[in-house]
Amino acid sequence: MDKRLREASRWLRQARRDLDAAKHSLSGGDYEWCAFMCQQAAEKAVKGGLYSLGRV
């Protein structure tokens, strides 16, 4: 796997961890933190997609 795809995978793995943290926060009623973690997950997923396309 080339460096670009490894970096894309790294960003997507972190996005998944952030989304899991958001789900955990939601179940605990911590809605503000859940919203923040969802935003972070979305940004990291987009960045991972851009890396996979060679746009970053």
N, C-alpha and C positions, 0 to 999 in steps of 0.2 A: 504494500500500500504506500502510495507516495505521501509526502509531507502534507500536502494540501488536504488529502482525505483523512489523514490522521488528526489533523487540527479540526476538521469539520466534525469528526466523531467525538473528539474531546468536548467541543461546545455542545453537541447534542446530548452527550451523557450528562453534562452539568445541567442542561435544561430539564432533563428528566428528573434529576435529583431535586431541582427547585420546584418542579411540579408536584413531586411527592411531598415535599415540605409544605407546599400550599394546601394540599389535601389534608394533611395532618393538622395544620392550623385551622382549617375550616371545621373539621370535626371537633376541635376544641373550642370553637366559638371566637377565635382570634381573627376576626374578619379583616382588619386593617393589614395584618401581617400576611394573611392569605392573598389579599389583592396585590400587595407588593411582590410576593413571591411569584404570583401568576405573571405579573409584568416582567419580572426578571427572566422567567422561563421563556416567555415569548421572545424577548430580545435575544436571548442566547440561541434559541432555535433558529431565528432568522439569520443570526450571524453564522451559525453552523451551515445553513443552506447556502449562504453567500460564499463561504469558504469552499464548499463542495463544488460550486460553479466557477471558482477561481476569480471571484469578484472582490475579494479582500486582499 
